[in-house]
Amino acid sequence: ISKDSIRRILAAREETGSGGGPFRSAPDFLYRVDIPRDIVQNLVLAGAFDSVEPNRRALAWRIARLTGDAAVHRAAGAAARESGQATLGGTFEPPQAYETHVESQMPDFTEVEKFRHEMSALGFCVSHHAMEFFRPALARGGVLTCLPQEAAKR
């Protein structure tokens, strides 16, 4: 992610008024921040929207449509402001029907898939330690672990 994209995200979040403050949803973020879609996709896969959009797979599935719609909404708002017309408000929230049946039934990524996506996008994982996935196999092979709770038992 570029420094310019980071500045845009921080500026949108720090804006005052009805359109500023914390992002309420992925569409709200996309309306308020104009950054490249591949960066948004990586943010989704890295879990940046988990607090407002907990199903990463479904959000990744619809991100292209959301980014396109948000760009149109931003352009319409800019045109309205330039011509002195009133805009429809500061946030962009598509109707609930916007999510298709396929997306609403789509299972989220497994924890291993989330780990792989976070490693790919960030170079490290924020939700799991890498050894978490190997410990059961290592234990079956007789390898001893040094987990804090096990050390305290000794």
trRosetta pair geometry for C-beta under 8 A, 3 or more apart (Angstrom, degrees):
i j d omega theta_ij theta_ji phi_ij phi_ji
1 5 5.0 -112 -175 80 89 133
1 6 6.0 103 131 -54 114 89
1 35 7.9 7 -146 -176 97 145
1 39 5.4 99 -109 -147 83 116
1 42 7.4 -154 -60 85 94 133
1 43 7.7 65 -80 -65 132 98
2 5 4.7 101 57 4 80 99
2 6 7.1 -141 99 -3 46 85
2 39 7.8 -72 10 -94 81 146
3 6 5.5 -53 -150 37 36 114
3 7 6.3 40 151 -22 67 103
4 7 5.6 -51 -149 34 32 113
4 8 6.5 34 152 -20 64 104
5 8 5.6 -52 -150 34 34 113
5 9 6.5 34 152 -19 65 103
5 33 8.0 71 -164 175 73 116
5 35 4.3 75 -135 -128 104 129
5 36 7.4 -67 -92 20 131 84
5 39 5.7 -98 -147 174 162 166
6 9 5.8 -53 -150 35 33 111
6 10 6.3 27 155 -14 66 108
7 10 5.9 -59 -145 41 30 108
7 11 6.0 30 157 -21 66 110
8 11 5.8 -54 -142 37 27 111
8 12 6.3 26 159 -18 63 107
8 33 5.2 116 136 -148 105 90
8 34 6.6 -103 -170 54 147 63
8 35 5.9 167 77 -62 143 101
9 12 6.0 -58 -151 36 27 108
9 13 6.4 21 155 -15 63 111
9 33 5.4 26 -94 -122 61 146
9 35 7.2 -11 -55 -33 92 142
10 13 5.8 -60 -147 40 31 110
10 14 6.0 17 160 -10 67 115
11 14 6.0 -65 -140 45 26 102
11 15 6.8 52 154 -50 61 88
12 15 5.9 -28 -157 -8 33 116
12 20 7.2 -169 172 -125 48 72
12 23 7.8 39 120 -74 115 99
12 29 7.8 106 116 -144 147 56
12 32 4.2 121 -163 145 130 110
12 33 4.8 -104 -6 -70 160 87
13 20 7.2 88 174 -170 19 80
13 21 7.0 -24 -166 152 57 14
13 22 6.6 25 -147 -101 95 36
13 23 6.8 -62 -98 -34 91 85
14 20 6.8 -42 110 -166 21 124
15 19 6.2 -30 112 94 139 85
15 20 3.0 -149 91 -97 81 118
15 21 7.4 -79 72 -15 74 47
15 32 7.7 -138 19 -160 141 124
16 20 5.3 -47 -64 41 7 155
17 20 5.4 89 53 5 68 106
17 90 6.9 161 120 -77 104 158
18 89 7.1 -81 120 -163 132 85
18 90 4.8 158 102 15 89 138
18 91 7.8 -103 141 -19 89 96
19 32 6.6 162 166 -103 99 114
19 89 7.5 159 -80 159 97 63
19 90 2.4 -132 -80 -170 99 135
19 91 6.2 -177 -124 -51 72 67
20 90 7.6 -59 -21 170 51 149
23 26 7.9 57 154 -87 126 24
23 28 5.1 159 -163 99 77 110
23 29 4.2 30 -151 -73 146 89
23 32 7.1 -150 -106 44 96 136
23 52 6.7 -106 112 -9 90 162
24 28 4.5 76 50 -3 83 167
24 52 6.5 142 157 -134 31 140
24 91 6.8 2 37 -141 131 144
24 93 7.8 -37 95 -83 124 115
25 28 4.6 103 50 4 74 103
25 29 7.1 -132 96 -3 43 86
25 52 5.0 -161 -108 161 43 128
25 53 6.6 88 -158 -53 71 100
25 93 6.6 86 41 -112 145 89
26 29 5.5 -51 -149 35 35 115
26 30 6.3 32 154 -18 67 107
26 44 7.5 39 -123 -96 134 103
26 49 5.0 23 -79 -141 99 150
26 52 6.6 173 -33 101 67 115
26 53 4.8 5 -28 -30 116 148
26 59 5.8 157 -50 -146 166 122
26 63 7.7 -89 168 -107 139 82
26 66 6.4 10 125 168 110 161
27 30 5.6 -56 -143 40 34 111
27 31 6.3 35 157 -21 67 104
27 66 5.7 -118 -93 -154 78 113
27 69 7.7 -30 -134 91 106 118
27 70 6.4 -172 -155 -78 67 111
27 92 5.2 -120 155 105 99 91
27 93 5.9 127 92 -111 134 41
27 94 5.7 -156 -107 0 162 91
28 31 5.9 -54 -147 34 28 110
28 32 6.3 10 161 -5 63 114
28 91 5.1 -21 -119 -151 96 103
28 92 6.4 171 -97 54 43 69
28 93 6.7 5 -64 -73 88 81
29 32 6.3 -74 -148 46 24 99
29 33 5.7 -26 175 25 68 116
29 49 7.3 -115 7 -99 155 110
30 33 6.8 -70 -117 57 20 79
30 40 6.8 48 -98 -130 96 148
30 66 5.5 147 6 145 171 100
30 67 5.7 -128 -150 -101 131 56
30 70 3.6 -127 131 -62 106 171
30 92 7.1 -80 80 73 86 133
31 70 4.7 -127 -75 -146 56 100
31 73 5.5 -46 -121 97 101 133
31 74 6.2 173 -157 -64 59 89
31 91 6.5 120 72 -159 151 43
31 92 3.4 155 -71 13 146 124
32 90 7.8 35 -88 168 105 86
32 91 7.7 -27 -48 -113 108 62
34 71 7.5 92 -124 -108 97 78
34 74 6.3 127 -76 -172 112 172
35 39 5.0 -72 142 75 115 136
35 40 6.3 143 86 -51 99 90
36 39 4.8 92 71 5 86 104
36 40 7.2 -154 102 -4 46 87
37 40 5.4 -53 -148 38 39 113
37 41 6.2 45 152 -25 69 102
37 63 7.0 134 -163 139 95 106
37 64 6.8 50 -163 -108 142 62
37 67 4.8 90 -105 162 103 174
38 41 5.4 -46 -146 33 35 117
38 42 6.6 36 153 -17 63 102
39 42 5.7 -53 -151 36 33 110
39 43 6.5 37 148 -21 64 103
40 43 5.5 -52 -150 34 34 115
40 44 6.5 39 150 -21 65 101
40 63 6.1 171 120 -171 113 125
40 67 6.1 160 59 -85 160 125
41 44 5.7 -51 -153 32 32 113
41 45 6.4 24 153 -12 66 108
41 60 6.6 74 -148 -136 80 86
41 63 5.7 145 -92 108 75 160
42 45 5.7 -56 -142 42 34 107
42 46 5.9 28 158 -16 67 111
42 121 4.2 152 -164 -136 93 116
43 46 5.9 -60 -141 42 26 107
43 48 3.9 -46 -177 30 87 144
43 49 6.8 79 134 -25 96 94
43 121 7.8 176 -60 -177 24 147
44 48 6.9 -65 -69 43 26 93
44 49 5.9 -14 -113 19 64 123
44 53 7.8 -40 -131 91 91 133
44 56 6.0 138 163 -152 81 82
44 59 5.1 -157 -147 113 122 114
44 60 5.0 158 126 -79 137 78
44 63 5.9 -103 -33 -77 159 142
45 56 6.5 99 -113 -178 38 125
45 60 6.3 62 -69 -92 81 130
45 117 3.9 -128 175 180 100 122
45 118 7.3 -162 136 -64 77 46
45 120 7.2 -40 134 72 137 111
45 121 5.2 153 90 -41 109 140
46 117 6.6 -143 -72 132 42 93
46 118 5.2 98 -134 -116 64 67
46 121 4.2 -116 -63 90 106 144
46 122 5.3 106 -128 -39 126 110
46 126 7.5 64 176 16 87 121
47 50 4.5 -1 -170 -33 83 123
47 56 6.6 -55 -92 -84 61 131
47 114 6.8 56 -65 -163 115 108
47 118 6.4 -6 -3 -87 112 109
47 126 6.6 -139 60 65 137 119
47 127 6.3 134 -52 -43 169 124
49 52 5.6 -72 -171 58 78 91
49 53 4.3 -1 142 44 116 107
49 56 7.7 138 66 -103 97 72
49 59 6.1 -166 86 180 143 170
50 53 7.1 -75 -102 71 18 58
50 54 5.7 51 -163 -116 63 55
50 56 7.1 -23 -87 -63 83 97
51 54 7.8 44 -102 -75 7 77
53 56 7.7 106 118 -85 94 43
53 58 7.8 -138 176 82 102 98
53 59 4.6 83 147 -76 136 139
54 108 7.2 -55 135 -90 78 144
55 58 4.1 30 115 22 122 114
55 59 6.3 147 91 -15 69 87
55 106 6.7 119 167 89 137 96
55 108 4.6 -127 -135 -86 72 96
56 59 5.8 -62 -146 42 31 108
56 60 5.9 31 158 -21 69 109
56 108 5.9 79 32 -155 76 94
56 109 5.3 -34 71 6 117 114
56 114 6.7 125 27 -104 156 94
56 117 7.4 161 152 80 149 165
57 60 5.8 -56 -146 37 28 110
57 61 6.3 35 152 -27 62 106
57 106 5.5 -142 108 146 112 118
57 107 6.8 27 50 96 152 48
57 108 5.3 172 11 -140 106 38
57 109 5.1 152 -52 -43 102 74
58 61 5.4 -51 -151 29 32 119
58 62 6.7 3 161 2 65 108
58 99 7.4 26 171 -149 124 116
58 103 4.5 102 -154 -167 102 85
58 104 7.5 79 -134 -74 145 24
58 106 4.5 150 -81 69 90 128
58 108 7.3 -58 -5 -91 92 66
59 62 6.4 -71 -146 48 30 91
59 63 6.2 55 154 -61 67 93
60 63 5.7 -27 -143 -12 31 121
61 102 7.8 -135 156 117 152 107
61 103 5.8 -171 86 -106 135 96
61 106 6.4 -129 -9 -110 156 176
62 65 5.2 -54 -169 44 74 112
62 66 5.6 74 133 -25 88 105
62 99 7.1 -84 -54 -118 166 71
62 100 7.8 170 -87 12 123 97
62 103 5.8 14 -41 -105 124 147
63 66 5.5 -58 -142 42 34 112
63 67 6.0 33 161 -21 70 106
64 67 6.1 -54 -144 36 26 107
64 68 6.5 25 156 -16 61 109
65 68 5.9 -59 -151 38 29 111
65 69 6.3 24 156 -15 66 110
66 69 5.9 -58 -144 40 30 108
66 70 6.0 29 158 -20 66 109
66 94 7.6 -112 -115 -12 84 138
67 70 5.7 -54 -142 38 30 111
67 71 6.3 35 156 -23 63 105
68 71 5.8 -54 -150 32 29 112
68 72 6.7 28 153 -16 63 104
69 72 5.7 -53 -152 36 34 111
69 73 6.3 35 150 -19 66 107
69 92 7.6 161 126 169 97 134
69 94 6.8 29 130 -74 157 123
70 73 5.4 -54 -146 39 34 114
70 74 6.2 37 153 -21 67 103
70 92 5.8 144 -117 92 79 161
71 74 5.7 -50 -145 35 30 111
71 75 6.4 30 154 -18 63 107
72 75 5.8 -57 -149 38 30 111
72 76 6.3 29 154 -19 65 107
73 76 5.8 -53 -146 36 30 110
73 77 6.4 30 155 -18 63 107
73 92 4.8 83 137 -108 165 137
74 77 5.8 -57 -150 38 30 112
74 78 6.3 30 153 -19 65 107
75 78 5.7 -53 -146 37 31 111
75 79 6.3 31 155 -19 65 106
76 79 5.7 -53 -146 37 31 111
76 80 6.3 33 154 -21 64 106
76 87 8.0 127 120 -133 83 95
77 80 5.7 -53 -147 35 31 112
77 81 6.4 30 155 -18 64 105
77 87 4.8 44 -135 -133 83 136
77 88 7.7 -96 -93 32 92 81
78 81 5.8 -55 -148 37 31 110
78 82 6.3 32 154 -21 65 107
79 82 5.7 -54 -147 35 31 113
79 83 6.4 15 159 -6 65 111
80 83 6.2 -67 -147 45 27 100
80 85 4.3 -89 -160 77 81 103
80 86 6.9 -45 169 89 124 22
80 87 4.8 135 94 -83 144 79
81 84 7.7 42 -177 -71 29 22
81 85 7.7 -85 -58 56 22 66
81 87 6.5 -11 -56 -47 83 119
87 90 7.9 84 103 -68 127 46
94 98 3.6 53 135 -62 126 163
95 98 5.3 138 67 -30 61 93
96 99 6.9 -45 179 23 52 99
99 103 4.8 -118 -171 86 87 128
99 104 5.4 103 132 -59 116 91
100 103 4.9 97 55 8 76 100
100 104 7.1 -144 96 -4 40 88
101 104 5.8 -57 -145 38 32 109
101 105 6.3 16 160 -6 66 113
102 105 6.3 -74 -151 46 24 100
102 106 6.3 44 150 -52 64 103
103 106 5.3 -37 -145 2 34 123
109 113 3.7 -127 -175 95 106 124
109 114 4.9 139 102 -56 123 75
109 117 6.8 -25 -170 -6 172 137
110 113 4.7 98 51 6 75 102
110 114 7.1 -135 95 -4 40 85
111 114 5.5 -49 -147 35 35 114
111 115 6.4 42 151 -23 64 103
111 127 7.5 -139 -151 122 86 124
111 128 6.4 99 173 -55 105 146
112 115 5.5 -50 -151 33 33 117
112 116 6.5 32 151 -18 65 104
112 133 6.2 95 -104 -116 94 139
113 116 5.6 -53 -147 36 34 111
113 117 6.3 32 155 -17 67 105
114 117 5.8 -56 -146 38 31 110
114 118 6.2 29 156 -18 65 108
114 127 5.9 -28 133 60 126 150
114 128 7.6 109 95 -2 104 119
115 118 6.0 -59 -148 38 26 109
115 119 6.3 25 156 -17 64 109
115 125 5.2 -2 -144 -121 73 145
115 127 7.0 -120 -83 70 67 102
115 128 5.1 -49 -93 53 110 130
115 130 7.4 129 -170 -106 128 60
115 133 6.9 -119 30 -38 175 138
116 119 5.8 -56 -147 38 29 111
116 120 6.2 29 155 -20 64 109
117 120 5.7 -56 -146 37 30 112
117 121 6.1 15 161 -8 67 111
118 121 6.1 -61 -138 45 27 100
118 122 5.5 -21 178 24 67 119
118 124 7.3 -50 143 104 98 40
118 125 4.4 92 101 -120 130 69
118 126 6.0 -136 -159 19 141 77
118 127 6.4 -176 -42 17 162 99
119 122 6.9 -68 -114 57 16 81
119 123 6.8 32 -165 -137 53 12
119 124 6.8 14 -113 -116 62 5
119 125 5.5 -25 -61 -59 81 93
122 125 7.3 144 67 -79 125 32
122 126 7.1 21 64 -24 172 99
125 128 5.4 -36 141 60 137 71
125 129 7.4 171 81 -100 119 19
125 130 6.6 138 24 -61 134 75
128 132 4.9 -105 -174 40 103 146
128 133 7.2 59 152 -35 140 96
129 132 4.9 117 66 -28 77 100
130 133 6.9 -59 -178 27 45 101
130 134 7.3 18 141 0 72 114
131 134 5.4 -73 -151 49 51 104
131 135 5.8 69 153 -51 84 93
132 135 6.3 -35 -146 2 24 116
134 137 5.8 -67 -163 48 56 106
134 138 5.5 53 145 -24 86 112
135 138 5.6 -60 -139 42 30 111
135 139 6.0 34 162 -24 68 106
135 145 6.0 32 -139 -93 105 142
136 139 5.8 -54 -146 34 28 112
136 140 6.6 30 154 -19 62 104
137 140 5.7 -51 -151 33 34 113
137 141 6.6 25 151 -12 64 109
138 141 5.6 -63 -153 43 34 109
138 143 3.9 -59 175 57 94 131
138 145 7.1 107 103 -69 126 97
139 142 7.7 68 -177 -58 31 13
139 143 6.6 -85 -75 59 31 77
139 145 6.8 -30 -79 -26 94 117
145 150 6.2 92 91 35 96 161
146 150 7.1 -142 -148 74 23 117
146 151 6.2 38 -167 -60 70 113
147 150 4.5 81 62 10 89 108
147 151 7.0 -161 87 -10 43 86
148 151 5.7 -57 -146 35 32 111
148 152 6.5 32 157 -22 66 105
149 152 5.7 -51 -150 32 33 113
149 153 6.9 39 150 -26 61 101
150 153 5.7 -48 -155 25 37 115
150 154 7.2 40 150 -25 62 101
151 154 6.0 -52 -160 23 38 114
